[in-house]
Amino acid sequence: MERIPEPELMNEAEQARAYAWADFDAPHQFFIDCFRQRFTNPTLHGNVLDLGCGPADISVRFARAYPHCHIDGVDGAEAMLREGHQRLKQEQLTERIHLYQARLPRDTIPQPAYDVIISNSLLHHLHEPQVLWQAVKQHGRPGTPVFVMDLQRPASAREARELMEHYAAGEPPILQHDFYQSLCAAFTPEEVRQQLHQAGLDYLEVNSVSDRHLVVQGHLGE
């Protein structure tokens, strides 16, 4: 199946609210669990950059898992960040997590370099995937752990619909539609390897970790 790009920003209020209230406990906890398996330091500390943070659920989970980290979440969608700010107040994490509206590569990210860089489900939204990989290069330092999880594109539209029906059957129609579109907009592991080669990051590992997810992981400069 050829890739079908989708809009880069999820900036409709209804869309952002549905995404913020949806049950992403399983895939988002899977993100944290996979990170822990790859980076085994239990006392991880420092400043973390969460690229494409959305309504901040991954940021919150990461902050809970690593209490010595401070997190800057960056997203281009104002509607998503509004939901995120409410979440941080509820979780009482406004001192450890800060959210910023920025659309890469046009806008500035708060700090020049970070100790950890993470991203969940940003890559498939980008019309130009090098935007993500250049941000990783620019805002990391030698040895920075990098962990990017995203959807991987199925082989056919039929398979994408079957995945949507299996994993999003109980979600509102807007989320079912978005999930199907996201699967069609996602990259294959081989396409991501080509992106990393172009960016000079081909030492990072690319692995398929589920029937719908891939992970890019490693340390910068290794």
URZIDA-V139901 format. One record per pair of residues at least 24 apart in sequence whose ideal C-beta (glycine too) atoms are under 7 Angstrom apart, sorted by the first residue. I is the first residue (numbers start at 1). J is the second residue. If there is no record, write none. Layout:
[[I J] [I J]]
This chain:
[[1 153] [1 154] [1 155] [1 156] [1 157] [3 153] [3 185] [3 187] [4 184] [4 185] [5 127] [5 185] [6 125] [6 181] [6 182] [6 185] [8 125] [8 126] [8 127] [9 76] [9 77] [10 77] [10 80] [11 77] [11 78] [11 79] [12 79] [13 79] [14 174] [15 174] [16 55] [16 77] [16 79] [16 80] [16 83] [17 83] [18 172] [18 174] [18 175] [19 54] [19 55] [19 175] [20 55] [20 83] [20 87] [22 171] [22 175] [24 57] [28 57] [28 58] [28 61] [29 61] [31 58] [31 120] [31 149] [32 61] [32 62] [32 65] [34 149] [34 209] [34 215] [35 147] [38 147] [38 217] [39 145] [43 68] [44 68] [44 69] [44 116] [45 69] [46 115] [46 116] [47 72] [47 111] [47 114] [47 115] [48 114] [48 115] [48 116] [48 118] [49 74] [49 109] [49 114] [49 117] [49 139] [50 74] [50 118] [50 119] [51 117] [51 119] [51 122] [51 132] [51 135] [52 119] [52 120] [52 121] [52 122] [53 84] [53 99] [54 80] [54 84] [55 80] [55 83] [55 84] [55 87] [56 84] [56 87] [56 88] [56 97] [56 99] [58 118] [58 120] [59 97] [60 87] [60 91] [60 93] [60 97] [62 118] [63 93] [63 96] [63 97] [69 116] [70 96] [71 96] [71 97] [72 98] [72 100] [72 110] [72 111] [73 97] [73 99] [74 100] [74 102] [74 109] [75 101] [76 101] [76 102] [76 103] [104 131] [104 135] [105 131] [105 134] [109 139] [112 139] [113 139] [113 140] [113 141] [114 139] [114 140] [114 144] [115 144] [116 144] [116 145] [117 144] [117 146] [118 147] [119 148] [120 149] [121 150] [121 151] [123 148] [123 150] [123 187] [124 150] [124 151] [124 182] [124 185] [124 186] [124 187] [129 187] [129 195] [130 195] [130 198] [130 199] [133 195] [133 196] [133 199] [133 201] [134 199] [137 199] [137 201] [140 220] [141 220] [142 220] [142 221] [143 219] [143 220] [143 221] [144 219] [144 220] [145 219] [146 204] [146 216] [146 217] [146 218] [146 220] [147 217] [148 215] [148 216] [149 213] [149 215] [150 186] [150 214] [151 182] [151 183] [151 186] [151 212] [151 213] [152 186] [152 187] [152 188] [152 189] [152 208] [152 212] [152 213] [152 214] [153 183] [153 184] [153 186] [153 187] [153 188] [154 183] [157 184] [160 184] [163 211] [163 212] [183 212] [189 214] [192 216]]
